[in-house]
Amino acid sequence: MSDERAALFEAPDDIEAINRLYHERHWSDGLPVVPPTVERVERMLASSPRPAAEIVASIAPGFGAATVERIAINAVLAGCAPVHLPVVIAAVEAVAAPEFNLQGIQATTNPVAVWIIVNGPAARRLEVNGSFNCLGQGTPANAAIGRALRLVLQNVGGALPGEMDRATHGQPGKYTFCCAENEEASPWEPLHVERGFSRDASTVTVVGAEGTMNMNTHTKDAGELLRVIAETMQHPPSNEYCYGSEPWLVLSPEHAEILRAGGLAKRDVQRRLWELSRMPAGRMTERDLMRVKAARGKELGEIRPDTLLTIAHRPEDIRVIVAGGPGTHSVYVPCFGNTRAVTREISGGREWESNPQRTASGPNRV
């Protein structure tokens, strides 16, 4: 628990002046912000039962204390509704887990962004999009939740572009990167169930994602589909083959149904992709191959140019979700490499299923 509450200051009433002020103080992401007035922050805090001064996590690389109040302030800045706050808090808890390696993600030259996947009743209640254009624009919950986490990473963690955030190029996902899984359209168990949570739980999963690669194929054959996906995953200038990573696939419902009709369970898909995506070490540059030998020598033994490198240590490390609308497109999401996805349950998530009329004002904060 922290005794420190957020400082108050007088700001101009003019919205353009406020946005100039936030830009000058490096508190914005370059897009217009919603002023975090005392009233707005208090309404946001009312949607969580957790005390405002409670420290949720210390956020690398500056290791600022992400209190519930500071998270709420950044959620207001991002345009969140009060009911979004428990999702953002869970995402902040998740990125601080040691296996996520937030220090590396925040300070790297890599373009990695934090991708949030929402599962369970909360995704439906909050209308987090997992269907048409789920990785694009147009859905307030997707845009605001993803943006709120990014502002926490910047404003509490201190990862300002060009300072502690050393990304060579970055990527658009560093503004916001959030979607739901299309659980109703999936032939397999949803992500949060696969990761050990009950079906009626609500969760967020955070992923260190390098970007997205569209895969458009009209094949109706499961074997062909897996082959072209695996060939897309192979890329020599890759952190994934260097470290043995956790690549992600967002299968469209149409492609998932082709695999199901081919008699494949999710574990079968993972096994086949793990085998098909093996890449000769000789495809990498000499310097990059030295990195592979340093990172994976104990795992793979002697590594020669003809050694087949696996993209992940184990087949189950290739993660598969179903999302998106109709169409012959799926998405490959390469991973930062030395990071592992983390899932956390959303506090209050079960309430959304049993009490769908829960309002934004929510319970009083204690």
C-alpha positions as CSV (number, residue, x, y, z in Angstrom):
1,M,0.0,0.0,0.0
2,S,1.3,3.5,-0.8
3,D,0.5,6.6,1.3
4,E,1.1,8.7,-1.8
5,R,-1.9,10.0,-3.8
6,A,-1.6,11.6,-7.2
7,A,-0.7,15.3,-7.2
8,L,-3.3,17.8,-8.2
9,F,-2.7,20.8,-10.4
10,E,-4.7,23.5,-12.1
11,A,-5.2,23.1,-15.8
12,P,-6.8,25.3,-18.4
13,D,-10.4,24.7,-19.4
14,D,-9.6,24.8,-23.1
15,I,-9.3,21.3,-24.5
16,E,-6.6,22.3,-27.0
17,A,-4.6,23.9,-24.2
18,I,-4.9,20.8,-22.1
19,N,-3.7,18.6,-24.9
20,R,-0.7,20.9,-25.5
21,L,0.1,20.8,-21.8
22,Y,0.0,17.0,-21.7
23,H,2.1,16.8,-24.8
24,E,4.7,19.2,-23.4
25,R,4.9,17.2,-20.2
26,H,5.2,13.9,-22.1
27,W,2.0,12.5,-20.5
28,S,0.2,11.7,-23.8
29,D,0.9,9.3,-26.7
30,G,0.4,12.0,-29.3
31,L,-3.4,11.5,-29.6
32,P,-6.0,13.7,-27.9
33,V,-6.6,12.8,-24.3
34,V,-9.5,13.0,-21.9
35,P,-8.6,15.4,-19.0
36,P,-8.4,13.3,-15.8
37,T,-10.3,15.6,-13.5
38,V,-10.9,14.7,-9.9
39,E,-14.5,13.9,-10.7
40,R,-13.6,11.6,-13.7
41,V,-11.0,9.8,-11.7
42,E,-13.3,9.2,-8.8
43,R,-16.0,7.8,-11.1
44,M,-13.3,5.5,-12.5
45,L,-12.1,4.4,-9.1
46,A,-15.7,3.6,-8.1
47,S,-15.7,0.6,-10.5
48,S,-13.0,-1.2,-8.5
49,P,-13.3,-2.5,-4.9
50,R,-9.5,-2.0,-4.5
51,P,-8.2,1.0,-2.5
52,A,-6.9,3.9,-4.6
53,A,-3.5,3.8,-2.9
54,E,-3.0,0.1,-3.3
55,I,0.1,-0.7,-5.4
56,V,-0.8,-3.2,-8.2
57,A,2.7,-3.5,-9.6
58,S,6.1,-1.8,-10.1
59,I,6.4,-1.0,-13.7
60,A,9.8,-1.4,-15.5
61,P,12.1,0.1,-16.6
62,G,11.6,3.1,-14.2
63,F,9.8,0.9,-11.6
64,G,7.2,3.4,-10.8
65,A,4.4,2.3,-8.5
66,A,1.3,1.6,-10.4
67,T,-1.3,2.3,-7.8
68,V,-5.0,1.8,-8.5
69,E,-5.4,5.5,-8.7
70,R,-2.5,6.0,-11.2
71,I,-4.0,3.3,-13.3
72,A,-7.4,5.0,-13.1
73,I,-5.8,8.3,-14.2
74,N,-4.3,6.7,-17.3
75,A,-7.6,4.9,-18.0
76,V,-9.4,8.3,-18.0
77,L,-6.7,9.7,-20.3
78,A,-7.2,6.9,-22.7
79,G,-11.0,7.3,-22.9
80,C,-11.9,4.2,-20.9
81,A,-15.4,3.9,-19.3
82,P,-15.3,3.1,-15.6
83,V,-16.3,-0.6,-16.2
84,H,-13.0,-1.0,-18.2
85,L,-10.8,-0.3,-15.1
86,P,-10.8,-3.9,-13.7
87,V,-9.6,-5.2,-17.1
88,V,-6.8,-2.6,-17.2
89,I,-5.8,-3.4,-13.6
90,A,-5.5,-7.1,-14.5
91,A,-3.4,-6.3,-17.5
92,V,-1.0,-4.2,-15.4
93,E,-0.7,-7.2,-13.0
94,A,0.0,-9.5,-15.9
95,V,2.8,-7.4,-17.5
96,A,4.6,-7.2,-14.2
97,A,5.0,-11.0,-13.9
98,P,8.7,-12.0,-14.1
99,E,8.2,-14.3,-17.1
100,F,6.8,-11.5,-19.2
101,N,10.2,-9.7,-19.1
102,L,8.7,-6.2,-19.1
103,Q,12.2,-4.7,-18.5
104,G,13.3,-6.2,-21.8
105,I,10.1,-5.3,-23.7
106,Q,10.1,-1.7,-22.5
107,A,13.7,-0.8,-23.2
108,T,14.5,-2.8,-26.4
109,T,15.2,-1.6,-29.9
110,N,12.7,-4.2,-31.1
111,P,9.3,-3.0,-32.2
112,V,7.5,-5.2,-29.6
113,A,4.1,-4.0,-28.3
114,V,1.9,-5.5,-25.6
115,W,-1.1,-7.3,-27.0
116,I,-4.1,-7.8,-24.7
117,I,-6.5,-10.7,-25.3
118,V,-9.7,-10.7,-23.3
119,N,-11.7,-13.9,-22.6
120,G,-14.8,-14.9,-20.8
121,P,-18.0,-13.1,-19.8
122,A,-16.2,-9.7,-19.4
123,A,-15.4,-9.7,-23.1
124,R,-19.0,-10.1,-24.0
125,R,-20.4,-7.7,-21.3
126,L,-17.9,-4.9,-22.2
127,E,-18.3,-5.6,-26.0
128,V,-14.6,-6.2,-26.6
129,N,-14.5,-7.1,-30.3
130,G,-13.3,-10.5,-31.3
131,S,-15.0,-10.6,-34.7
132,F,-14.8,-8.3,-37.8
133,N,-11.8,-6.0,-37.7
134,C,-10.9,-7.1,-34.1
135,L,-7.3,-6.0,-34.5
136,G,-8.3,-2.7,-36.1
137,Q,-10.3,0.4,-35.4
138,G,-13.9,1.0,-34.5
139,T,-14.5,-0.6,-31.1
140,P,-14.3,1.7,-28.0
141,A,-13.4,-1.1,-25.6
142,N,-10.6,-2.5,-27.7
143,A,-9.1,1.0,-28.4
144,A,-9.4,2.4,-24.9
145,I,-8.3,-0.7,-22.9
146,G,-5.2,-1.2,-25.0
147,R,-4.3,2.5,-25.0
148,A,-4.7,2.7,-21.2
149,L,-2.2,0.0,-20.6
150,R,0.2,1.7,-23.0
151,L,-0.1,5.0,-21.1
152,V,0.6,3.2,-17.8
153,L,3.7,1.7,-19.4
154,Q,4.8,5.1,-20.5
155,N,3.7,7.4,-17.6
156,V,4.3,5.0,-14.7
157,G,7.0,2.8,-16.1
158,G,8.9,5.8,-17.7
159,A,9.2,4.2,-21.1
160,L,9.3,7.4,-23.2
161,P,10.1,7.1,-26.9
162,G,13.8,8.0,-27.5
163,E,14.6,7.8,-23.8
164,M,14.1,4.5,-22.0
165,D,11.9,3.2,-24.9
166,R,14.7,2.6,-27.5
167,A,12.6,1.0,-30.2
168,T,14.2,1.6,-33.6
169,H,10.9,1.9,-35.4
170,G,8.1,0.8,-33.0
171,Q,4.8,-0.2,-34.5
172,P,1.1,1.0,-34.6
173,G,0.3,-1.6,-31.9
174,K,2.2,0.6,-29.4
175,Y,-0.8,3.0,-29.5
176,T,-3.3,0.2,-28.7
177,F,-3.4,-3.6,-29.2
178,C,-6.4,-5.3,-27.7
179,C,-9.0,-7.8,-28.8
180,A,-11.2,-10.6,-27.6
181,E,-11.1,-14.2,-28.7
182,N,-14.1,-15.2,-30.8
183,E,-15.0,-18.1,-28.5
184,E,-18.4,-18.8,-30.0
185,A,-16.8,-19.4,-33.4
186,S,-14.0,-21.6,-32.2
187,P,-14.1,-25.4,-32.5
188,W,-11.7,-25.7,-29.6
189,E,-11.6,-24.7,-25.9
190,P,-10.9,-21.0,-25.5
191,L,-7.6,-19.6,-24.5
192,H,-8.3,-19.0,-20.8
193,V,-9.6,-22.5,-20.4
194,E,-6.5,-23.9,-22.1
195,R,-4.5,-21.9,-19.6
196,G,-6.2,-23.3,-16.5
197,F,-9.1,-21.0,-15.8
198,S,-12.8,-22.1,-15.7
199,R,-15.0,-21.3,-18.6
200,D,-17.0,-18.7,-16.6
201,A,-13.9,-16.8,-15.5
202,S,-13.0,-13.5,-17.2
203,T,-9.3,-13.1,-18.0
204,V,-6.7,-10.9,-19.8
205,T,-3.7,-12.4,-21.4
206,V,-0.7,-10.2,-22.3
207,V,1.6,-11.1,-25.2
208,G,4.9,-9.4,-26.3
209,A,4.0,-9.2,-30.0
210,E,6.4,-8.0,-32.7
211,G,3.6,-7.3,-35.1
212,T,1.1,-9.0,-37.4
213,M,1.4,-10.8,-40.7
214,N,-1.7,-11.5,-42.8
215,M,-2.0,-15.0,-44.3
216,N,-4.6,-15.2,-47.1
217,T,-5.2,-18.6,-48.5
218,H,-8.3,-20.1,-50.1
219,T,-7.3,-23.8,-49.6
220,K,-9.8,-26.1,-48.1
221,D,-7.2,-28.8,-47.3
222,A,-6.0,-28.9,-43.7
223,G,-2.6,-30.2,-44.6
224,E,-2.0,-27.4,-47.2
225,L,-3.2,-24.8,-44.7
226,L,-0.8,-25.9,-42.1
227,R,2.1,-26.0,-44.6
228,V,1.7,-22.4,-45.8
229,I,1.2,-21.1,-42.2
230,A,4.4,-22.9,-41.1
231,E,6.3,-21.4,-44.1
232,T,5.1,-18.0,-43.1
233,M,6.4,-18.5,-39.6
234,Q,9.9,-19.2,-40.9
235,H,12.0,-16.0,-41.0
236,P,15.8,-16.0,-40.5
237,P,16.2,-12.5,-38.9
238,S,14.1,-13.7,-35.9
239,N,14.2,-13.6,-32.2
240,E,12.0,-16.6,-32.1
241,Y,14.5,-19.1,-33.5
242,C,17.2,-17.5,-31.5
243,Y,15.5,-18.1,-28.1
244,G,12.9,-20.7,-28.7
245,S,9.9,-18.5,-28.5
246,E,6.1,-18.4,-28.1
247,P,4.7,-17.5,-31.6
248,W,0.9,-16.8,-31.8
249,L,-1.6,-17.5,-34.5
250,V,-5.0,-15.8,-34.8
251,L,-7.0,-18.3,-36.9
252,S,-10.1,-17.0,-38.7
253,P,-13.2,-19.1,-38.0
254,E,-13.1,-20.3,-41.6
255,H,-9.6,-21.6,-41.3
256,A,-10.2,-23.1,-37.8
257,E,-13.2,-25.0,-39.3
258,I,-11.1,-26.4,-42.1
259,L,-8.6,-27.8,-39.5
260,R,-11.4,-29.2,-37.3
261,A,-13.0,-30.8,-40.4
262,G,-9.6,-32.4,-41.0
263,G,-9.8,-34.1,-37.7
264,L,-7.3,-31.9,-35.9
265,A,-7.5,-30.9,-32.3
266,K,-5.6,-27.8,-31.2
267,R,-2.7,-29.9,-29.9
268,D,-2.5,-31.6,-33.3
269,V,-2.3,-28.2,-35.0
270,Q,0.5,-27.1,-32.6
271,R,2.5,-30.3,-33.1
272,R,2.3,-30.2,-36.9
273,L,3.2,-26.5,-37.0
274,W,6.2,-27.1,-34.7
275,E,7.4,-29.8,-37.0
276,L,6.7,-28.0,-40.3
277,S,8.2,-24.7,-39.2
278,R,11.7,-26.1,-38.4
279,M,14.3,-24.0,-40.2
280,P,17.9,-24.9,-41.2
281,A,20.3,-22.9,-39.0
282,G,22.3,-22.0,-42.1
283,R,19.5,-19.6,-43.2
284,M,20.6,-17.3,-40.4
285,T,23.4,-14.8,-40.6
286,E,26.7,-15.8,-39.1
287,R,26.4,-13.3,-36.2
288,D,22.8,-14.3,-35.5
289,L,23.7,-17.9,-35.5
290,M,26.2,-17.1,-32.7
291,R,23.3,-15.8,-30.7
292,V,21.4,-19.1,-31.3
293,K,24.4,-21.1,-30.1
294,A,24.7,-19.0,-26.9
295,A,21.0,-19.2,-26.1
296,R,20.1,-22.7,-27.2
297,G,23.3,-24.7,-27.2
298,K,22.3,-26.7,-24.1
299,E,18.9,-27.5,-25.6
300,L,20.0,-28.4,-29.1
301,G,23.6,-29.6,-28.7
302,E,26.0,-28.8,-31.5
303,I,24.4,-26.5,-34.0
304,R,25.6,-26.8,-37.6
305,P,24.3,-25.1,-40.8
306,D,22.1,-28.1,-41.5
307,T,20.7,-28.3,-37.9
308,L,16.9,-27.8,-37.9
309,L,16.0,-25.1,-35.5
310,T,12.5,-25.2,-33.9
311,I,10.7,-21.9,-33.5
312,A,9.6,-22.9,-29.9
313,H,11.0,-25.2,-27.2
314,R,7.8,-27.3,-27.3
315,P,4.8,-27.7,-29.6
316,E,2.4,-26.3,-27.0
317,D,4.4,-23.1,-26.9
318,I,2.9,-22.2,-30.3
319,R,-0.3,-20.5,-29.2
320,V,-3.5,-20.6,-31.2
321,I,-6.6,-18.5,-30.8
322,V,-9.7,-18.1,-33.0
323,A,-10.8,-14.5,-33.8
324,G,-12.0,-12.4,-36.6
325,G,-15.0,-12.5,-38.9
326,P,-15.7,-14.5,-42.1
327,G,-12.9,-14.6,-44.7
328,T,-9.9,-16.6,-45.8
329,H,-7.5,-14.7,-43.7
330,S,-5.5,-15.6,-40.6
331,V,-2.8,-13.7,-38.8
332,Y,0.7,-14.7,-37.7
333,V,1.9,-12.8,-34.6
334,P,5.6,-13.3,-34.1
335,C,6.8,-13.0,-30.5
336,F,9.6,-10.8,-29.0
337,G,11.4,-14.0,-28.2
338,N,12.6,-13.9,-24.5
339,T,9.1,-13.3,-23.1
340,R,6.2,-15.6,-22.1
341,A,2.5,-14.6,-22.2
342,V,0.8,-14.2,-18.8
343,T,-2.9,-14.6,-18.0
344,R,-4.6,-13.0,-15.0
345,E,-8.3,-13.2,-13.9
346,I,-10.2,-10.0,-13.9
347,S,-11.4,-9.1,-10.5
348,G,-15.2,-8.9,-10.6
349,G,-15.3,-10.7,-13.9
350,R,-17.8,-13.4,-12.7
351,E,-20.2,-10.6,-11.7
352,W,-20.7,-9.5,-15.3
353,E,-22.2,-12.9,-16.2
354,S,-24.6,-13.1,-13.3
355,N,-25.5,-9.3,-13.2
356,P,-25.5,-8.0,-16.8
357,Q,-27.2,-4.8,-15.7
358,R,-24.2,-3.7,-13.6
359,T,-23.7,0.0,-14.2
360,A,-20.7,2.1,-14.7
361,S,-21.0,3.5,-11.2
362,G,-20.4,0.1,-9.7
363,P,-19.8,-0.7,-6.1
364,N,-18.3,1.9,-3.7
365,R,-14.6,1.8,-3.4
366,V,-13.3,0.5,0.0
